[in-house]
Amino acid sequence: MSLPTVDPSGSHSWPPIGREELGWTSTIPVDLLSRRARDRLRNPYMAAVVPEIGDLTPSLSRSVAEAAEDATSAIRAFDADSGHDVAPFAAVLLRSESASSSQIENITSGAKQIALAEIHEESRANAALVVSNADAMRAALALADEISPDSVLAMHRALLGASAPDIAGRWRDSAVWIGGNGYSPHGASFVAPAAGRVVPAITDLVRFSARNDLPALTQAAVAHAQFETIHPFPDGNGRTGRALVHSMLRRRGVTRAVTVPVSAGLLTDTDRYFAALTAYREGDVDPIVETLADAATASVANGRLLVTDLRELRLTWADTISARSDSSVWRIVDLLLRQPVISTAVVMDAVGINHTNASRAIDRLVTAGVLAEVGGRRRSMLWQATGVLHALDAFAARTGRRAVPDRT
């Protein structure tokens, strides 16, 4: 593997984005606009032109290169440690990453609402979006062996297929921008490349992402920043781009069993994250690599606390449950670590037992204090593992994602 060029002087040779002047045709009747707005729309606007990076090697300062390697080692160690309990913890960590990634886009939901959405019970709209984000993460991991334009489209389709089917899994065919107003890119803080440039830019990005001669975390950080600069979709770019990071880490073998909640680390300082993306567009790769490395390090520490909380909770349950070692009760206990709100139907499907046995097992867990009855919902009676929900909400609070818990 060739290391990124270490640049002790602090100067960087990564190419900044270019700009091109484009005309604008408004879809809003001009008589609905002010005179000032009409005058502005007559002028062209400046859109980004992304450089090709497929064959480039990032140049990093020594401290950033070392931080990226240290973070990679931390991720590998966490993956190996958590892999011993891969069944429950892979699911809960992926859900936590999806919730954090969604929160960066101001999509917030508590652990209970997400759990309800996962079993298709009545829940809030944001919770359904978080579940869709988890689907996109799963698609990203499943497609990690071959990152391609089609796999990127599949991630986006998994993300928005339920909420925005008209745009899900399709490259955009119109302008997109950040900041400014909603009716034109004039005055925006960033205008993504023209739609006609998306496919060639993605093809180049895929070539960069498929390389094996770069340190994995550095490669993932640069690819993510390039993806966000291309902004290939009308919506869902941030969440898809962060799913791409996990796909790349899995492809390079940094993770094998679990999803490290990197977005939870990014969420602690979103201003820094967005500033790093801006710096990347100006030709400086250090900030985005350092930001992702620091986020990964922080998320590993937070993830370890979550896994520890859940392991200790299970040990506490084991002391209060009286059941044979081969009882279906223990399989339900493991189910609760990854799905903390259940119904009888969920237990029957997940554990493979009939209604009578599922009801008996649930009653035993209620008696032991593991489960508490939630009450009637749209489809069925529900029960929750309050301890698991508390652990998930504590994880969220440590990231700054402080959705109000819903215990009712």
C-alpha positions as a Markdown table, in Angstrom:
| # | Residue | x | y | z |
|---|---|---|---|---|
| 1 | Met | 0.0 | 0.0 | 0.0 |
| 2 | Ser | 1.3 | 3.5 | -0.8 |
| 3 | Leu | 0.8 | 6.0 | 2.0 |
| 4 | Pro | -0.6 | 9.4 | 1.2 |
| 5 | Thr | 2.1 | 12.0 | 0.6 |
| 6 | Val | 3.1 | 13.6 | 3.9 |
| 7 | Asp | 3.4 | 17.3 | 3.5 |
| 8 | Pro | 5.2 | 18.8 | 6.6 |
| 9 | Ser | 5.0 | 22.3 | 5.1 |
| 10 | Gly | 1.2 | 22.4 | 5.4 |
| 11 | Ser | 0.7 | 23.3 | 1.8 |
| 12 | His | -1.6 | 20.9 | -0.2 |
| 13 | Ser | -1.7 | 20.0 | -3.8 |
| 14 | Trp | -5.3 | 18.6 | -4.0 |
| 15 | Pro | -7.1 | 20.3 | -6.9 |
| 16 | Pro | -9.9 | 22.7 | -5.8 |
| 17 | Ile | -13.2 | 22.8 | -7.7 |
| 18 | Gly | -13.6 | 25.0 | -10.7 |
| 19 | Arg | -16.5 | 27.1 | -11.6 |
| 20 | Glu | -18.6 | 27.6 | -14.7 |
| 21 | Glu | -21.2 | 30.2 | -15.6 |
| 22 | Leu | -24.6 | 28.8 | -16.4 |
| 23 | Gly | -27.9 | 30.5 | -17.3 |
| 24 | Trp | -31.0 | 30.0 | -15.3 |
| 25 | Thr | -34.6 | 29.5 | -16.4 |
| 26 | Ser | -37.1 | 30.1 | -13.6 |
| 27 | Thr | -40.1 | 27.8 | -13.2 |
| 28 | Ile | -41.8 | 30.5 | -11.1 |
| 29 | Pro | -44.0 | 33.0 | -13.0 |
| 30 | Val | -42.1 | 36.3 | -13.0 |
| 31 | Asp | -45.1 | 38.3 | -11.9 |
| 32 | Leu | -44.9 | 36.5 | -8.6 |
| 33 | Leu | -41.4 | 37.7 | -7.9 |
| 34 | Ser | -40.1 | 41.1 | -6.8 |
| 35 | Arg | -38.3 | 43.4 | -9.2 |
| 36 | Arg | -35.0 | 42.6 | -7.5 |
| 37 | Ala | -35.6 | 38.9 | -7.8 |
| 38 | Arg | -36.5 | 39.2 | -11.5 |
| 39 | Asp | -33.3 | 41.2 | -12.1 |
| 40 | Arg | -31.2 | 38.6 | -10.3 |
| 41 | Leu | -32.7 | 35.7 | -12.3 |
| 42 | Arg | -31.7 | 37.4 | -15.6 |
| 43 | Asn | -28.1 | 36.9 | -14.6 |
| 44 | Pro | -26.1 | 33.7 | -14.9 |
| 45 | Tyr | -25.0 | 31.8 | -11.8 |
| 46 | Met | -21.8 | 29.9 | -11.0 |
| 47 | Ala | -21.8 | 26.2 | -10.6 |
| 48 | Ala | -19.0 | 23.9 | -9.4 |
| 49 | Val | -16.9 | 21.8 | -11.7 |
| 50 | Val | -15.3 | 18.9 | -9.8 |
| 51 | Pro | -11.8 | 17.8 | -10.8 |
| 52 | Glu | -11.1 | 14.2 | -11.6 |
| 53 | Ile | -9.5 | 12.4 | -8.7 |
| 54 | Gly | -9.5 | 8.8 | -9.8 |
| 55 | Asp | -5.7 | 8.5 | -10.0 |
| 56 | Leu | -4.7 | 11.2 | -7.5 |
| 57 | Thr | -3.0 | 10.5 | -4.1 |
| 58 | Pro | -3.9 | 12.8 | -1.2 |
| 59 | Ser | -1.2 | 14.9 | 0.4 |
| 60 | Leu | -1.7 | 15.1 | 4.2 |
| 61 | Ser | 0.2 | 16.7 | 7.1 |
| 62 | Arg | 2.0 | 14.2 | 9.3 |
| 63 | Ser | -0.3 | 14.7 | 12.2 |
| 64 | Val | -3.4 | 14.0 | 10.2 |
| 65 | Ala | -1.9 | 11.0 | 8.5 |
| 66 | Glu | -1.1 | 9.6 | 11.9 |
| 67 | Ala | -4.6 | 10.4 | 13.3 |
| 68 | Ala | -6.2 | 8.5 | 10.4 |
| 69 | Glu | -4.0 | 5.5 | 11.0 |
| 70 | Asp | -4.8 | 5.6 | 14.8 |
| 71 | Ala | -8.5 | 5.8 | 14.1 |
| 72 | Thr | -8.3 | 2.9 | 11.7 |
| 73 | Ser | -6.7 | 0.8 | 14.3 |
| 74 | Ala | -9.4 | 1.8 | 16.8 |
| 75 | Ile | -12.1 | 0.8 | 14.4 |
| 76 | Arg | -10.5 | -2.6 | 13.7 |
| 77 | Ala | -10.2 | -3.3 | 17.4 |
| 78 | Phe | -13.8 | -2.3 | 18.2 |
| 79 | Asp | -15.1 | -4.4 | 15.3 |
| 80 | Ala | -13.1 | -7.4 | 16.6 |
| 81 | Asp | -14.3 | -7.0 | 20.2 |
| 82 | Ser | -17.9 | -6.4 | 19.3 |
| 83 | Gly | -17.9 | -9.2 | 16.7 |
| 84 | His | -18.1 | -11.8 | 19.6 |
| 85 | Asp | -21.8 | -10.7 | 20.0 |
| 86 | Val | -22.4 | -9.9 | 16.4 |
| 87 | Ala | -26.1 | -10.8 | 16.2 |
| 88 | Pro | -27.5 | -8.2 | 18.6 |
| 89 | Phe | -24.8 | -5.5 | 18.4 |
| 90 | Ala | -24.4 | -5.4 | 14.7 |
| 91 | Ala | -28.1 | -4.4 | 14.5 |
| 92 | Val | -28.1 | -1.9 | 17.3 |
| 93 | Leu | -24.9 | -0.2 | 16.1 |
| 94 | Leu | -26.2 | 0.1 | 12.6 |
| 95 | Arg | -29.4 | 1.6 | 13.9 |
| 96 | Ser | -27.4 | 4.1 | 16.0 |
| 97 | Glu | -25.3 | 5.1 | 13.0 |
| 98 | Ser | -28.5 | 5.6 | 10.9 |
| 99 | Ala | -30.1 | 7.7 | 13.6 |
| 100 | Ser | -27.0 | 9.9 | 13.9 |
| 101 | Ser | -26.5 | 10.3 | 10.2 |
| 102 | Ser | -30.2 | 11.3 | 9.9 |
| 103 | Gln | -29.8 | 13.8 | 12.7 |
| 104 | Ile | -27.0 | 15.6 | 10.8 |
| 105 | Glu | -29.8 | 16.3 | 8.3 |
| 106 | Asn | -32.1 | 17.5 | 11.2 |
| 107 | Ile | -34.1 | 14.3 | 11.1 |
| 108 | Thr | -34.5 | 13.4 | 14.8 |
| 109 | Ser | -36.2 | 10.5 | 16.5 |
| 110 | Gly | -35.9 | 8.7 | 19.8 |
| 111 | Ala | -35.1 | 5.1 | 20.3 |
| 112 | Lys | -38.6 | 4.0 | 21.0 |
| 113 | Gln | -40.1 | 5.6 | 17.9 |
| 114 | Ile | -37.4 | 4.0 | 15.8 |
| 115 | Ala | -38.1 | 0.6 | 17.3 |
| 116 | Leu | -41.8 | 1.0 | 16.6 |
| 117 | Ala | -41.1 | 2.0 | 13.0 |
| 118 | Glu | -39.0 | -1.1 | 12.5 |
| 119 | Ile | -41.8 | -3.4 | 13.4 |
| 120 | His | -44.3 | -1.4 | 11.3 |
| 121 | Glu | -46.3 | -0.1 | 14.2 |
| 122 | Glu | -47.6 | 3.4 | 14.5 |
| 123 | Ser | -44.7 | 5.8 | 14.7 |
| 124 | Arg | -43.6 | 9.3 | 13.8 |
| 125 | Ala | -42.5 | 10.2 | 10.3 |
| 126 | Asn | -38.9 | 10.9 | 11.2 |
| 127 | Ala | -38.6 | 7.4 | 12.7 |
| 128 | Ala | -39.6 | 5.9 | 9.4 |
| 129 | Leu | -36.9 | 8.0 | 7.7 |
| 130 | Val | -34.3 | 6.7 | 10.1 |
| 131 | Val | -35.4 | 3.1 | 9.4 |
| 132 | Ser | -35.0 | 3.8 | 5.7 |
| 133 | Asn | -31.5 | 5.2 | 6.4 |
| 134 | Ala | -30.7 | 1.9 | 8.1 |
| 135 | Asp | -31.9 | 0.1 | 5.0 |
| 136 | Ala | -29.5 | 2.2 | 2.9 |
| 137 | Met | -26.7 | 1.3 | 5.3 |
| 138 | Arg | -27.5 | -2.4 | 4.9 |
| 139 | Ala | -27.5 | -2.0 | 1.1 |
| 140 | Ala | -24.1 | -0.2 | 1.3 |
| 141 | Leu | -22.6 | -3.1 | 3.3 |
| 142 | Ala | -24.2 | -5.8 | 1.1 |
| 143 | Leu | -22.7 | -4.1 | -2.0 |
| 144 | Ala | -19.3 | -3.4 | -0.5 |
| 145 | Asp | -17.5 | -5.9 | -2.6 |
| 146 | Glu | -18.1 | -3.9 | -5.7 |
| 147 | Ile | -18.7 | -0.2 | -5.4 |
| 148 | Ser | -20.1 | 1.0 | -8.7 |
| 149 | Pro | -22.5 | 3.6 | -10.0 |
| 150 | Asp | -25.3 | 1.0 | -9.8 |
| 151 | Ser | -24.5 | 0.2 | -6.1 |
| 152 | Val | -24.6 | 3.9 | -5.3 |
| 153 | Leu | -28.0 | 4.1 | -6.9 |
| 154 | Ala | -29.1 | 1.0 | -4.9 |
| 155 | Met | -28.1 | 2.7 | -1.6 |
| 156 | His | -30.1 | 5.8 | -2.6 |
| 157 | Arg | -33.1 | 3.6 | -3.6 |
| 158 | Ala | -33.1 | 1.9 | -0.2 |
| 159 | Leu | -32.9 | 5.3 | 1.5 |
| 160 | Leu | -35.8 | 7.1 | -0.3 |
| 161 | Gly | -37.8 | 4.3 | -2.0 |
| 162 | Ala | -40.6 | 4.6 | 0.6 |
| 163 | Ser | -40.6 | 8.3 | 1.2 |
| 164 | Ala | -39.7 | 9.8 | -2.2 |
| 165 | Pro | -40.1 | 7.0 | -4.9 |
| 166 | Asp | -40.1 | 9.5 | -7.8 |
| 167 | Ile | -36.4 | 10.4 | -7.2 |
| 168 | Ala | -35.1 | 7.3 | -5.4 |
| 169 | Gly | -32.3 | 5.6 | -7.2 |
| 170 | Arg | -32.0 | 8.2 | -10.0 |
| 171 | Trp | -29.4 | 10.7 | -10.8 |
| 172 | Arg | -30.7 | 14.3 | -10.6 |
| 173 | Asp | -31.6 | 16.0 | -13.8 |
| 174 | Ser | -31.7 | 19.6 | -12.4 |
| 175 | Ala | -29.6 | 22.0 | -10.4 |
| 176 | Val | -29.1 | 21.6 | -6.7 |
| 177 | Trp | -27.6 | 24.1 | -4.2 |
| 178 | Ile | -27.0 | 24.8 | -0.6 |
| 179 | Gly | -28.0 | 28.0 | 1.1 |
| 180 | Gly | -29.6 | 31.0 | -0.6 |
| 181 | Asn | -33.3 | 30.7 | -1.5 |
| 182 | Gly | -35.5 | 27.9 | -2.7 |
| 183 | Tyr | -36.3 | 29.2 | -6.2 |
| 184 | Ser | -32.9 | 29.7 | -7.8 |
| 185 | Pro | -29.2 | 29.1 | -7.1 |
| 186 | His | -28.4 | 32.8 | -7.2 |
| 187 | Gly | -26.8 | 33.7 | -3.8 |
| 188 | Ala | -26.3 | 30.1 | -2.7 |
| 189 | Ser | -23.3 | 29.2 | -0.6 |
| 190 | Phe | -22.5 | 26.2 | -2.9 |
| 191 | Val | -24.0 | 25.2 | -6.2 |
| 192 | Ala | -23.3 | 21.6 | -7.2 |
| 193 | Pro | -22.1 | 20.7 | -10.7 |
| 194 | Ala | -24.5 | 20.8 | -13.6 |
| 195 | Ala | -26.7 | 17.7 | -13.9 |
| 196 | Gly | -24.9 | 16.7 | -17.1 |
| 197 | Arg | -21.6 | 16.4 | -15.2 |
| 198 | Val | -22.9 | 14.0 | -12.5 |
| 199 | Val | -22.5 | 10.6 | -14.3 |
| 200 | Pro | -18.9 | 11.3 | -15.4 |
| 201 | Ala | -18.0 | 12.6 | -12.0 |
| 202 | Ile | -19.5 | 9.5 | -10.2 |
| 203 | Thr | -17.6 | 7.2 | -12.6 |
| 204 | Asp | -14.4 | 8.9 | -11.7 |
| 205 | Leu | -15.2 | 8.7 | -8.0 |
| 206 | Val | -15.9 | 5.0 | -8.3 |
| 207 | Arg | -12.5 | 4.5 | -9.8 |
| 208 | Phe | -10.9 | 6.3 | -6.9 |
| 209 | Ser | -13.0 | 4.3 | -4.4 |
| 210 | Ala | -12.0 | 1.0 | -5.9 |
| 211 | Arg | -8.3 | 1.5 | -5.4 |
| 212 | Asn | -6.4 | -0.6 | -2.8 |
| 213 | Asp | -3.2 | 1.5 | -2.6 |
| 214 | Leu | -4.4 | 4.2 | -0.2 |
| 215 | Pro | -5.0 | 4.0 | 3.5 |
| 216 | Ala | -8.7 | 3.0 | 4.0 |
| 217 | Leu | -9.9 | 5.8 | 6.2 |
| 218 | Thr | -8.2 | 8.5 | 4.2 |
| 219 | Gln | -9.6 | 7.1 | 1.0 |
| 220 | Ala | -13.1 | 7.0 | 2.6 |
| 221 | Ala | -12.9 | 10.6 | 3.8 |
| 222 | Val | -11.8 | 11.9 | 0.4 |
| 223 | Ala | -14.4 | 9.9 | -1.4 |
| 224 | His | -17.1 | 11.1 | 0.9 |
| 225 | Ala | -16.1 | 14.7 | 0.4 |
| 226 | Gln | -16.0 | 14.3 | -3.4 |
| 227 | Phe | -19.5 | 12.6 | -3.3 |
| 228 | Glu | -20.9 | 15.5 | -1.3 |
| 229 | Thr | -19.4 | 18.0 | -3.8 |
| 230 | Ile | -20.9 | 16.1 | -6.7 |
| 231 | His | -24.3 | 16.1 | -4.9 |
| 232 | Pro | -25.7 | 13.6 | -7.4 |
| 233 | Phe | -29.2 | 13.4 | -6.1 |
| 234 | Pro | -32.0 | 16.0 | -5.4 |
| 235 | Asp | -32.2 | 14.8 | -1.8 |
| 236 | Gly | -30.5 | 12.3 | 0.4 |
| 237 | Asn | -26.9 | 13.1 | -0.6 |
| 238 | Gly | -25.6 | 13.4 | 3.0 |
| 239 | Arg | -27.1 | 10.1 | 4.2 |
| 240 | Thr | -26.1 | 8.2 | 1.1 |
| 241 | Gly | -22.6 | 9.7 | 1.2 |
| 242 | Arg | -22.1 | 8.6 | 4.8 |
| 243 | Ala | -23.4 | 5.1 | 3.9 |
| 244 | Leu | -20.7 | 5.1 | 1.2 |
| 245 | Val | -18.1 | 5.5 | 3.9 |
| 246 | His | -19.2 | 2.3 | 5.6 |
| 247 | Ser | -19.3 | 0.5 | 2.3 |
| 248 | Met | -15.7 | 1.5 | 1.7 |
| 249 | Leu | -14.5 | 0.5 | 5.2 |
| 250 | Arg | -16.2 | -2.9 | 4.8 |
| 251 | Arg | -14.6 | -3.4 | 1.3 |
| 252 | Arg | -11.2 | -2.7 | 2.7 |
| 253 | Gly | -11.7 | -5.0 | 5.6 |
| 254 | Val | -11.5 | -2.3 | 8.3 |
| 255 | Thr | -14.9 | -3.6 | 9.5 |
| 256 | Arg | -16.1 | -7.1 | 9.2 |
| 257 | Ala | -18.9 | -7.6 | 11.8 |
| 258 | Val | -20.4 | -4.3 | 12.9 |
| 259 | Thr | -21.0 | -0.8 | 11.7 |
| 260 | Val | -19.0 | 1.8 | 13.7 |
| 261 | Pro | -21.3 | 4.8 | 14.3 |
| 262 | Val | -19.0 | 7.3 | 12.7 |
| 263 | Ser | -21.9 | 9.8 | 12.2 |
| 264 | Ala | -22.3 | 9.9 | 15.9 |
| 265 | Gly | -18.8 | 11.4 | 16.1 |
| 266 | Leu | -19.6 | 13.9 | 13.3 |
| 267 | Leu | -22.7 | 14.9 | 15.0 |
| 268 | Thr | -20.9 | 16.3 | 18.0 |
| 269 | Asp | -19.6 | 19.2 | 15.9 |
| 270 | Thr | -21.5 | 19.5 | 12.6 |
| 271 | Asp | -20.1 | 23.0 | 12.0 |
| 272 | Arg | -16.6 | 21.5 | 11.9 |
| 273 | Tyr | -17.8 | 18.8 | 9.5 |
| 274 | Phe | -19.4 | 21.2 | 7.1 |
| 275 | Ala | -16.4 | 23.5 | 7.3 |
| 276 | Ala | -14.2 | 20.5 | 6.4 |
| 277 | Leu | -16.3 | 19.8 | 3.3 |
| 278 | Thr | -15.9 | 23.5 | 2.3 |
| 279 | Ala | -12.1 | 23.3 | 2.8 |
| 280 | Tyr | -12.0 | 20.1 | 0.6 |
| 281 | Arg | -13.6 | 22.1 | -2.2 |
| 282 | Glu | -10.9 | 24.7 | -1.8 |
| 283 | Gly | -8.1 | 22.1 | -2.3 |
| 284 | Asp | -7.3 | 21.1 | 1.3 |
| 285 | Val | -7.9 | 17.5 | 2.2 |
| 286 | Asp | -6.5 | 17.7 | 5.8 |
| 287 | Pro | -9.7 | 18.9 | 7.5 |
| 288 | Ile | -12.1 | 16.2 | 6.1 |
| 289 | Val | -9.6 | 13.4 | 6.9 |
| 290 | Glu | -8.9 | 14.7 | 10.4 |
| 291 | Thr | -12.6 | 15.3 | 11.0 |
| 292 | Leu | -13.5 | 11.8 | 10.0 |
| 293 | Ala | -10.6 | 10.3 | 12.0 |
| 294 | Asp | -11.6 | 12.2 | 15.1 |
| 295 | Ala | -15.3 | 11.3 | 14.6 |
| 296 | Ala | -14.3 | 7.6 | 14.2 |
| 297 | Thr | -12.2 | 7.7 | 17.4 |
| 298 | Ala | -15.0 | 9.4 | 19.4 |
| 299 | Ser | -17.7 | 7.0 | 18.0 |
| 300 | Val | -15.6 | 4.0 | 18.9 |
| 301 | Ala | -15.5 | 5.2 | 22.5 |
| 302 | Asn | -19.2 | 5.9 | 22.5 |
| 303 | Gly | -20.0 | 2.6 | 20.8 |
| 304 | Arg | -18.0 | 0.7 | 23.5 |
| 305 | Leu | -20.0 | 2.4 | 26.2 |
| 306 | Leu | -23.2 | 1.3 | 24.5 |
| 307 | Val | -22.1 | -2.2 | 24.0 |
| 308 | Thr | -20.9 | -2.3 | 27.7 |
| 309 | Asp | -24.3 | -1.0 | 28.8 |
| 310 | Leu | -26.1 | -3.7 | 26.9 |
| 311 | Arg | -23.9 | -6.5 | 28.0 |
| 312 | Glu | -24.3 | -5.5 | 31.7 |
| 313 | Leu | -28.1 | -5.2 | 31.1 |
| 314 | Arg | -28.2 | -8.8 | 29.8 |
| 315 | Leu | -26.2 | -10.0 | 32.8 |
| 316 | Thr | -28.7 | -8.3 | 35.1 |
| 317 | Trp | -31.6 | -10.0 | 33.3 |
| 318 | Ala | -29.9 | -13.3 | 33.6 |
| 319 | Asp | -29.9 | -13.0 | 37.4 |
| 320 | Thr | -33.7 | -12.3 | 37.4 |
| 321 | Ile | -34.9 | -14.9 | 34.8 |
| 322 | Ser | -35.6 | -18.4 | 35.8 |
| 323 | Ala | -35.6 | -20.6 | 32.7 |
| 324 | Arg | -33.9 | -23.6 | 31.2 |
| 325 | Ser | -30.9 | -23.0 | 29.1 |
| 326 | Asp | -32.7 | -24.2 | 26.0 |
| 327 | Ser | -35.8 | -22.1 | 26.7 |
| 328 | Ser | -37.1 | -19.7 | 24.0 |
| 329 | Val | -37.0 | -17.0 | 26.7 |
| 330 | Trp | -33.3 | -16.6 | 26.1 |
| 331 | Arg | -33.7 | -16.2 | 22.4 |
| 332 | Ile | -36.2 | -13.4 | 23.1 |
| 333 | Val | -33.7 | -11.8 | 25.4 |
| 334 | Asp | -31.2 | -11.7 | 22.6 |
| 335 | Leu | -33.9 | -10.3 | 20.3 |
| 336 | Leu | -34.6 | -7.5 | 22.7 |
| 337 | Leu | -31.0 | -6.2 | 22.5 |
| 338 | Arg | -31.6 | -5.5 | 18.8 |
| 339 | Gln | -35.3 | -4.9 | 18.8 |
| 340 | Pro | -36.4 | -3.3 | 22.1 |
| 341 | Val | -40.1 | -3.0 | 21.3 |
| 342 | Ile | -41.9 | -6.3 | 20.4 |
| 343 | Ser | -45.3 | -7.8 | 19.8 |
| 344 | Thr | -46.4 | -11.4 | 20.0 |
| 345 | Ala | -46.2 | -11.6 | 16.2 |
| 346 | Val | -42.7 | -10.2 | 16.2 |
| 347 | Val | -41.6 | -12.8 | 18.7 |
| 348 | Met | -43.3 | -15.6 | 16.8 |
| 349 | Asp | -41.6 | -14.6 | 13.6 |
| 350 | Ala | -38.1 | -13.9 | 15.0 |
| 351 | Val | -37.9 | -16.9 | 17.4 |
| 352 | Gly | -40.0 | -19.4 | 15.5 |
| 353 | Ile | -42.5 | -20.4 | 18.1 |
| 354 | Asn | -46.3 | -20.4 | 18.2 |
| 355 | His | -48.6 | -17.8 | 19.7 |
| 356 | Thr | -49.2 | -19.7 | 22.9 |
| 357 | Asn | -45.5 | -20.2 | 23.7 |
| 358 | Ala | -44.7 | -16.6 | 22.6 |
| 359 | Ser | -47.3 | -15.3 | 25.0 |
| 360 | Arg | -46.0 | -17.4 | 27.9 |
| 361 | Ala | -42.4 | -16.4 | 27.3 |
| 362 | Ile | -43.4 | -12.7 | 27.2 |
| 363 | Asp | -45.3 | -13.1 | 30.5 |
| 364 | Arg | -42.2 | -14.6 | 32.1 |
| 365 | Leu | -40.1 | -11.6 | 31.0 |
| 366 | Val | -42.7 | -9.2 | 32.3 |
| 367 | Thr | -42.7 | -11.0 | 35.7 |
| 368 | Ala | -38.9 | -10.8 | 35.7 |
| 369 | Gly | -39.0 | -7.0 | 35.0 |
| 370 | Val | -37.3 | -7.3 | 31.6 |
| 371 | Leu | -40.4 | -6.2 | 29.7 |
| 372 | Ala | -43.0 | -3.6 | 30.4 |
| 373 | Glu | -46.4 | -3.4 | 28.6 |
| 374 | Val | -46.6 | -0.4 | 26.3 |
| 375 | Gly | -50.3 | -0.6 | 25.7 |
| 376 | Gly | -52.6 | -0.9 | 22.7 |
| 377 | Arg | -51.3 | 0.3 | 19.4 |
| 378 | Arg | -52.7 | 0.4 | 15.9 |
| 379 | Arg | -52.0 | -3.3 | 15.3 |
| 380 | Ser | -51.4 | -5.2 | 18.5 |
| 381 | Met | -50.4 | -5.1 | 22.2 |
| 382 | Leu | -46.7 | -4.2 | 22.6 |
| 383 | Trp | -44.0 | -4.6 | 25.2 |
| 384 | Gln | -40.8 | -2.7 | 25.6 |
| 385 | Ala | -37.4 | -3.4 | 27.1 |
| 386 | Thr | -37.0 | -0.1 | 28.9 |
| 387 | Gly | -33.4 | -0.7 | 29.8 |
| 388 | Val | -32.4 | -1.1 | 26.2 |
| 389 | Leu | -34.2 | 2.1 | 25.2 |
| 390 | His | -32.5 | 4.0 | 28.0 |
| 391 | Ala | -29.1 | 2.7 | 26.8 |
| 392 | Leu | -29.9 | 3.8 | 23.2 |
| 393 | Asp | -31.1 | 7.2 | 24.4 |
| 394 | Ala | -27.9 | 7.6 | 26.5 |
| 395 | Phe | -25.8 | 6.9 | 23.4 |
| 396 | Ala | -27.8 | 9.6 | 21.6 |
| 397 | Ala | -27.3 | 12.1 | 24.4 |
| 398 | Arg | -23.5 | 11.6 | 24.4 |
| 399 | Thr | -23.5 | 12.5 | 20.7 |
| 400 | Gly | -25.5 | 15.6 | 21.2 |
| 401 | Arg | -28.6 | 14.0 | 19.5 |
| 402 | Arg | -31.0 | 14.7 | 22.3 |
| 403 | Ala | -34.4 | 13.7 | 21.1 |
| 404 | Val | -37.0 | 13.8 | 23.9 |
| 405 | Pro | -37.5 | 10.1 | 25.0 |
| 406 | Asp | -41.0 | 8.8 | 24.6 |
| 407 | Arg | -41.8 | 6.3 | 27.3 |
| 408 | Thr | -45.6 | 6.4 | 27.0 |
